[in-house]
Amino acid sequence: MGYYPRLDRGDLWYYSPRRIYGVLKRCDIGEFIVSSTCAQLDGVGLDAILREAAEMRRVAGRAAHVFFWLSGRLYDADKDMRWLESGLFSGVKLHEGETPWMSKRPKDLRRILGRADAWGLPVQMHAGPCSAATPKRLSAIAKMFPRVRFDFAHCRPMAEMACVMAECENVWTDTAYMPPESFGELKRHNWHDRLMFGTDLPVWQARSNCALTSYCRLYRDRFRESVSELSSEKAFRSFVS
């Protein structure tokens, strides 16, 4: 949720907690992970993120597991991570492409993951084919913090992600941002019951004129055709729990 671009629009569009929850509810998704408003925006501060998380929890109740999207700027504003004490957040999200935690801020990254470990919080990390955040590189962090449950988001590159998940029992992945036509390739790998369904829906409106609800239903239906939904639900439960 939060501020994202839309195709052919110069301004950022705000995806409110109510709108995101409404889309997911219409698509029969009863429980979900959602990250806080885009942390890279200078105008978005800690107070705004806390208000937004409180609104999502008010609207969606226990259906929403809100992750704090932690950028370097927000971390520097509160290195003690006092926002954890609010009780609003179920996990932490980090994006290497946005803040180079591994390459330039490894001490801060270890401190953040240490806090997540102490609080029993899962951590979502953006993964992709770029050299900074490949599954193989991220696996070093998973091995360093074996008690932390990691979601290496986006399941790419797929074969490399499958190898990392076989090696690291504390790593999950999800299908967010994966083109629906790629879902069939998931059958080629053993995901050890740690593959979660995901859509990354606001991002898609920056690349097409899709309606969120219809696109979410397309995602859901294609996923059901390709992967065991029951296995995905079990993966989700084991990750957030």
C-alpha positions in Angstrom: 0.0 0.0 0.0 1.1 3.6 -0.4 2.3 5.8 -3.1 3.1 4.2 -6.5 3.2 5.5 -10.1 0.5 4.6 -12.6 1.0 4.2 -16.4 0.8 7.5 -18.3 0.3 9.6 -15.1 2.9 12.1 -13.9 1.8 12.1 -10.3 2.0 9.3 -7.7 -1.2 7.5 -6.9 -2.1 6.6 -3.3 -3.2 3.0 -2.7 -5.0 3.3 0.6 -5.4 0.5 3.1 -9.2 0.5 2.4 -8.6 0.2 -1.4 -6.0 -2.6 -1.0 -8.1 -4.6 1.4 -11.2 -4.1 -0.8 -9.4 -5.6 -3.8 -8.2 -8.6 -1.9 -11.5 -9.2 -0.2 -13.3 -9.1 -3.5 -10.9 -11.8 -4.7 -11.6 -14.1 -1.8 -8.1 -13.6 -0.3 -8.8 -13.8 3.4 -5.4 -13.1 4.9 -2.4 -11.4 3.4 0.9 -9.6 3.9 1.1 -5.9 3.0 4.0 -3.6 3.3 3.9 0.0 4.5 3.9 3.0 2.2 6.9 3.4 -0.1 9.8 4.1 2.2 11.9 5.9 -0.4 9.6 8.9 -0.5 11.2 11.8 1.4 7.8 13.2 2.4 6.8 10.0 4.2 7.9 9.8 7.8 7.6 7.5 10.7 4.4 9.0 12.0 2.7 8.7 8.6 3.7 5.0 8.4 2.3 4.3 11.9 -1.0 6.0 11.0 -1.3 4.0 7.8 -0.6 0.7 9.6 -3.1 1.5 12.3 -5.7 2.2 9.5 -5.0 -1.1 7.8 -5.4 -2.9 11.0 -8.6 -1.1 11.7 -10.0 -1.8 8.3 -8.8 -5.4 7.8 -8.3 -6.6 11.4 -6.4 -9.9 11.8 -6.5 -10.5 8.0 -3.6 -8.0 7.5 0.0 -8.7 8.4 1.6 -5.3 8.0 5.4 -5.3 7.3 7.4 -2.1 7.9 9.2 -1.2 4.7 12.5 0.0 6.3 14.7 2.3 4.2 18.1 3.6 5.3 16.5 7.0 5.8 13.8 5.7 8.1 16.3 3.5 9.9 18.6 6.5 10.5 15.6 8.4 11.9 15.1 5.7 14.6 18.0 3.2 14.9 16.4 1.7 18.0 13.4 0.7 15.8 11.0 2.0 18.5 8.1 1.5 16.0 8.3 -2.2 16.9 6.7 -1.3 20.3 3.5 -0.1 18.5 2.4 -3.7 18.0 1.2 -2.8 14.5 3.8 -4.6 12.5 4.1 -8.3 11.8 7.5 -8.2 10.0 10.1 -6.1 8.2 10.7 -5.5 4.5 14.1 -4.6 3.0 14.9 -3.7 -0.6 18.6 -3.9 -1.6 17.9 -1.9 -4.7 16.5 1.0 -2.7 19.0 0.9 0.2 22.2 -1.1 -0.4 22.1 -2.9 3.0 24.4 -5.8 2.0 26.9 -3.9 0.0 27.3 -0.6 1.9 25.5 -1.0 5.3 26.2 -4.5 6.5 26.6 -3.6 10.2 23.2 -1.9 10.1 21.7 -4.9 8.3 23.0 -7.3 11.0 21.6 -5.0 13.7 18.2 -4.9 12.0 18.1 -8.7 11.6 19.2 -9.1 15.1 16.2 -7.1 16.3 13.9 -9.2 14.0 15.4 -12.3 15.5 14.8 -11.0 19.1 11.2 -10.1 18.3 10.5 -13.3 16.3 9.6 -11.3 13.2 9.8 -12.6 9.6 11.7 -10.5 7.1 10.9 -10.0 3.4 13.8 -9.1 1.1 13.5 -8.1 -2.5 15.3 -10.7 -4.7 16.1 -10.6 -8.3 18.7 -11.4 -11.0 20.7 -8.2 -10.3 24.0 -8.8 -8.7 23.1 -7.0 -5.5 20.2 -9.2 -4.5 20.3 -12.6 -6.1 19.0 -15.5 -4.0 22.5 -16.9 -3.7 23.9 -13.7 -2.3 21.0 -13.3 0.1 21.4 -16.9 1.3 24.5 -15.7 3.3 22.2 -13.6 5.4 19.8 -16.5 5.9 22.6 -18.7 7.1 23.9 -15.9 9.5 20.4 -15.7 11.1 19.0 -19.2 11.0 16.1 -18.5 13.4 14.8 -15.6 11.2 12.2 -16.6 8.6 13.0 -14.9 5.3 10.8 -14.4 2.3 13.1 -13.8 -0.7 10.4 -12.2 -2.7 9.6 -12.6 -6.4 11.0 -16.1 -6.9 13.7 -15.1 -9.4 15.8 -16.4 -10.9 13.6 -19.4 -10.3 16.1 -22.3 -10.5 18.6 -20.4 -8.3 15.8 -19.7 -5.8 14.9 -23.3 -5.7 18.5 -24.3 -4.9 18.7 -21.7 -2.1 15.4 -23.0 -0.6 16.7 -26.6 -0.6 19.8 -25.4 1.2 18.2 -23.0 3.7 15.2 -24.2 5.6 14.4 -20.7 6.9 13.8 -19.3 3.4 10.4 -18.9 1.7 9.6 -17.2 -1.6 6.5 -15.8 -3.3 5.0 -15.2 -6.8 4.6 -11.4 -6.4 5.6 -9.6 -9.6 5.9 -12.9 -11.5 4.0 -12.8 -14.8 1.0 -15.2 -14.6 2.2 -17.0 -17.7 5.3 -18.1 -15.8 3.3 -19.9 -13.1 3.5 -23.2 -15.0 7.3 -23.2 -14.6 6.9 -23.5 -10.9 6.0 -27.2 -11.2 9.6 -28.0 -12.3 11.0 -27.3 -8.8 10.5 -28.6 -5.3 9.5 -25.6 -3.1 9.5 -27.6 0.2 6.0 -26.2 1.0 7.5 -22.7 1.3 6.1 -21.1 -1.9 3.5 -18.3 -1.2 1.0 -16.7 -3.5 1.6 -13.0 -4.2 0.5 -10.3 -6.7 2.5 -7.1 -6.1 -0.6 -5.5 -7.5 0.1 -1.7 -7.2 3.3 -2.1 -9.3 1.4 -3.6 -12.2 -0.6 -0.3 -12.8 2.8 1.3 -13.5 3.2 -1.0 -16.5 -0.3 -1.6 -17.8 -3.8 -0.1 -17.6 -5.1 -3.2 -15.7 -7.9 -2.9 -13.2 -6.6 -4.1 -9.8 -9.5 -6.5 -9.0 -9.7 -8.2 -12.4 -5.9 -8.6 -12.5 -5.8 -10.0 -9.0 -8.5 -12.5 -10.0 -6.4 -13.5 -13.0 -3.4 -14.0 -10.8 -5.4 -16.1 -8.4 -6.9 -18.3 -11.1 -3.7 -18.8 -12.9 -2.0 -19.7 -9.6 -4.7 -22.2 -8.8 -4.3 -23.9 -12.1 -0.5 -24.3 -11.7 0.2 -24.8 -8.0 -1.5 -26.4 -5.0 -3.4 -23.7 -3.2 -3.5 -25.7 0.0 0.4 -25.9 0.0 0.6 -22.1 -0.5 -1.8 -21.5 2.4 0.4 -23.8 4.6 3.5 -21.9 3.5 1.9 -18.6 4.3 0.8 -19.8 7.7 4.3 -21.2 8.6 5.9 -17.9 7.5 3.8 -15.4 9.3 3.6 -17.7 12.4 
